[in-house]
Amino acid sequence: MSNKPELSIVMPCLNEAETLAICIHKAQSFLEKNNVMGEIIIADNGSTDGSKAIAKSHNAIVIHAEQKGYGSALKAGIEAANGSYIIMGDADDSYDFSNLMPYLVELRNGKDLVMGNRFKGGIEKDAMPFLHQYLGNPVLSFVGRLFFKININDFHCGLRGFSKSAYKTMNLKTSGMEFASEMVVKSKLNNLSIAEVPTKLHKDGRTRAPHLKTWSDGWRHLRFLMLYAPNWLFLYPGILLALVGFVMSFILVLNPIEFESFTLDVHTLLYTSAFLLVGFQFIIFYGLTKIFAVENELLPKSNRYNKLFKFINLEKGLIFGFVLLIIGVYLSFKGLASWENTRFGPLDTSTTLRIIIPAITTLQLGIQTILFSLFFSVLGLKK
């Protein structure tokens, strides 16, 4: 019979002397009561209050995580784990380690990631700060569902389980509190199966302040979600700006738009042309960000990504860019010819700017397209 543990229970630890022993005891009672072969790993992140000695005295495995951070501690503990399944949870006695069977059942049934849901399981009075319960967690969970189409309602529950093979597939990179978000996002992006189980959140047993910082760590989570969803950060706003800019510019080039009390003319055309340029830059930045993230293994490759290089390449980009440049040069000469017709005297501003503004806009779009194509080709050189 193999002595390899089925389950590794990993707890990140930074000065948790007040609650560590009770958490280890609850985890041990769970393993014994349910006849689960397992191990308990304490991933210490530089404790100075005797936490390591407490863990060793209770027969837990202590792993020292040299790099600071919640994510760094967890990665050190998870990588040292021998179990086929891993359940991670905070060592502050806010989660009940004696009640892990719902997680293990889902893992045994083949789920890759099992998330706790504190809003379904119950939150004790004073167990979660007001801002976290009614603003931070609901908003960030909504953003996660919107950006990544993940059907879970508590993105940041600290008690969660996953298989060791799924963890390797996730290829997690972050070192701080955003590690929790990265795990969920990477699971979805890699098409791993995700389940959610009700989990009760208890008031923690510490007398010191929690490590979690409401605003700075909340921002780290939001920043991570935005950077891992460049379509929402760059592509969709870019398409909207470019579309509005193009349509409005096209109309204004033909004729002013007259209302009862005001008229939109060439001065507005300047702004709509700027919308088009800025929108185009957003779209370009989306493409560059996507390539950089995939080639540096921050995002997994997808079939759509592989097809990208079949439709967009250096040659096509250069051709399109030079066509825009030619159009811009043609319109510039047309504007110059209209000035020549007045013997280089005063011009009809409304008429001339309807030629010059599109000329400048297409020249800039052409140059941006050429530069983007060159940089795009460099970033995707391995393809």
N, C-alpha and C positions, 0 to 999 in steps of 0.2 A: 504493500500500500504506500502510495506517495505521501511524503511529508510536506509537499508543497502546499502552502496555504491557499484556500479558495478566496479569502477576503483579506484585504489590507485596509485598516482604518487609519487614515492619515490626519493628524491634527497639526496645523501650523501653530507655533508657540513663540511669543515674545513677552516674557515676564508674566506668566499665568500661574504663579505659585498658589494663588488663592483658590483656583478652581481646577487645576490640572488633575489632581488626584481623583476627584469625584468623576471627572470625564473618563479617565482611564478605567476606573472601577465600573462605571456603567457600560463601557465598551466590552470589558472582560465578561461582565454578567450576561451581555447579549450573546457573545460567542459561546459561552458555556451552556446557557439555557437552551439555545437553539441548535446545539451540537454542530457549530460551524467551525471548521479549521481556519484559524485566522491569526493575524498579527496586528499589533498596535504600534504605529510609528509616530513619534513626536519629531516634527521638523522644526528644530530650534533655530531662531533667527538672531541669536546673540543675547539671550536672557542673562540677567545679572542678579536675579532674585532667588536662585536655587531651583528653578524649574527643571533643569537637566537632572539634578540629583533626585528630585521627586519622581521624575519619569523612570529613571533607572531603578529606584527602590521599589517601584510598582511593576517591574519586569517589562516595561515598554522599551522598544528600540528607539534610540535617540540618534537622529541625523543632524549634523551641523550644516546649516545653509549659510555659506560665506557671504553671498550677495544679499544686501538688505531688500526687504519688500515682501508683501503678502504672496505675490506670485512666485517669487524666487524661493521662498520657504516651501511652498506647496510642490513646486517642481522638484526640489531636492528630495522631499519625502516620497513623492510619487515614483520618481526614477529609482529609488532604493527599494520600492515595494516589490514583494515576490508574489503577491496574490493575482489571480486571474481578474478579480474585480477589486475596485478601490472605492471606498466611501470617504469623503473628506468632510471635515466639519470643524468649526471654531472650538478652541479649548477654553471657552469662557462660561460653560455650563448653560448656554442659551438654547442648545439643542439636546435632545434626549438620546444619547448613544445606546440606551438599552432598548430602543424601539426602531431598529433599522430594518426589520424584516420586510416592510413594503418595498424598500429599495432593492434588497437582495432578490426578492421574488421577480421584480421587473427585469433585473440584470440576468437572472437565470432564464427568463423567458426570451432573452435575446436582445433587449434594449441596449443601445450603446451608451446613452446618457440618461440618467434619471434625476430629475430636478425636484426639489422640495417646493411646495407652495404654501407659504406662511399665511396668505390671505384666506385660503381654504381650510387650513389646519387650525388656525386660531393664533391670535397675538395677545399675550398677557398684557395687562395694564403696565405701562412704563417699560415694556420690553423693547419697543422701537420708538425712537424720537418722532414727534408729531410730523415734522417736515419729511422725514424718511417715509413714514407710513402713508401720508396723504398727498405728497408732492413728488419726492425723489424717486421712490420705487415705482409708483404707477406711471409717471411720465417716462422714465427711462425704459420701462417694460413696454410701454406703448410705442416708443420710438423703435425699439428692437423688433417688435412685431411688424411695424410698418415697413421698416427698411429691409428686413430679411425674411418676412413671411414665416415667422416661427410661432407656432401656436402654443405658447406658454405664457403664463400670467405673472410669474415672479422671476425675473431675470437674475436677481441678486441674492437668492437664498444661499446661505453659506453651507448648507448641508446638501450634498449631491453625490451621486454614485456614477461610475462609468467603468467600462472594461479597460484593461491595460492596453489591449490592441487598439481600441478607439482612441485612447490618449495619444498613442504614437501617431495615429492618423491625423489628429488635430494639429500637431506640430506647433504647439503654443510658444509664443515669443515674449509676451509682456511680463514685467516683473512686479508690478504694483497691484492695486486693488482692481484695476481693469482686467486682470487675469480672469475674473469671474465672467465678465462679458465675453471675453475672447473665447472661452471654452464653449459657450452656447453658440456664438456666431460661427466658429470654425466647425462645430458639429453639423450645423445646417449646411454650410458651404460644401462640406465633404459628404453630404447626403447620409449622415448617420441618423439612426432612429432615436427619437427623444420621447421620453415619458415624463409625466408629472404626478407626484403623489402629495396628498395633504400632509403638512408638517407643522407641528405646534412650535411657536417661538416663545421661550420663557425669558423672564427677566434674568440677565446674567448675574453671576455671583461676585463680580469684581467691585472693589471700592475705588479703584483708580478710573481715570477717564478712558474711554475706548480709543483704540488706534485709528478707527475710521473717522475721517474729517469730512463733515457734511458737504461743504462747498467745493473744496479742492478735489476730493475723491469723486464727488458727483460729476465735476467737470471732466475728470480723467475718463470716467465711463462714457459720458456724452461725446467727448472728443474721439474716443476709440470707435464708437458706433458710427460717427460721421466719416472718419477716415477709412473705415472698412466698407463704407457704402458710397463710393465716389459718384455713383449715379445720382444719388439724392443730393450730394454736396455740390457737384459740378454739372453733371449731364442734364438733369431735368431743368434746373434754373437756366442753364445755357441755352437749351432748346427754346424755352419760353421767351427769353430775352431776344434771341436771334429771330424767332418767328415774328414777334411783335415789331421788332426793328425793321425787318425786311418788308412786311406788309405795309406798315405805316410809311416807310420810305418810298415804296413803289407808288403808293397813292399820292404822296406829296410831290414826287417828281413830275407826275402828270398835271396836277392842279392843286391849288390851295384848298383846304377844307374850311368851308365857311359855316359859322354858326350865327345865331341872332346877335350875340353880343361880342363875339371875337372871331378871329380867323387864324387858323394854323397854316403857317407858310414856311419859308426856307429856314427861319430860325428854329422851328420845330424839327425840320429835316436834319439839322445838325445833331439834335439829341437822338432822333430815331436811328440815324446812322451809327451813332455811338452805341446805342443798344445792340445793334447788329454786330459791331466789332467786339464788344465786351462779351456778348453771348457766344460768339465764335471762339473767343479765348477760353471761356469756361469749358466748352466742348473739347478744345485741344487739351486743356489741363486734365480733363477727365481721362482722355486717352493715354496721356503720359503717366498719370498716377496709376492707372490700371496696369500698364506694362511694368512699371517699376515695382509695384506691389507683387505681381505674379512672378516676375523674374527673380525677386529676392525672397520668394517663398512666404510672403506675408499673406497672400491669397492663393488658394488652389487654382490650378489651371482647369478651364472648362472647355467644352466643345465650341462654345461661342468664341472664346478667346482664341482657340486654334484657328478658327475660321477667319478671325480678324485679319490675319496676315495674308489671306488669299484675296480679300477685297480691298485692303489698304496696304499699299507698298510704296517704296520710294519713287518708282517710275510714274505710277498713277498720280501721286501727290505732286511731283514736279510738273507734270503735264498740266494738271488742273491749276496749279499756282501760276504757271507762265501764261495760261489762257486768261486768268484774272488780271495779270499784269498787262497783257496786250489790250484788254478792254479798258483798263485804267489809262493807259497811254493814249489810246484812241480818243477817249472822252476828254483827256487833257488837251490834245491837239484841236479837238472840236471847240472847246472853250476858248483856246487861243485864237482860233479862226474867227469866232464871234467878236472877240476883242479887236482883231485886225480890221473887221468890217467897220468899226467905229473910228478907224485910224488911231487906235490905241488911246482913245479918249474915254470919257465917263461911260460906265456900263449900266445896263438895267440889272440891278442886283438880283431881283427875283428870278429873271431868266437865266443869268449866268450861273448862279449858285446851284440851279437845278441840274447843271452839267458838271460843275467843278466838285460839288460834294460827293456825287456818285463816283467821280473819277478818283478822288482821294481815297474813298472807302474801298473801292475794288483794288487799288494799288496796295493798300495796307493788307487787305485780305489775301492778296496774291503772295506778298512777302511772308506773311504769317504761315500760309500753307506750305510754302517751300521750306521754311525753317523747321516747321513741325515735322514735315516728311523726313528731313535729314535726321532730326533728333529721334523720331519714331524708329527709324531704321537702325540707329546706333543702339537704342535701348533693347530692341528686339534682335540684336545681331546673332544671338544663338539660334534663332529660328531660321 
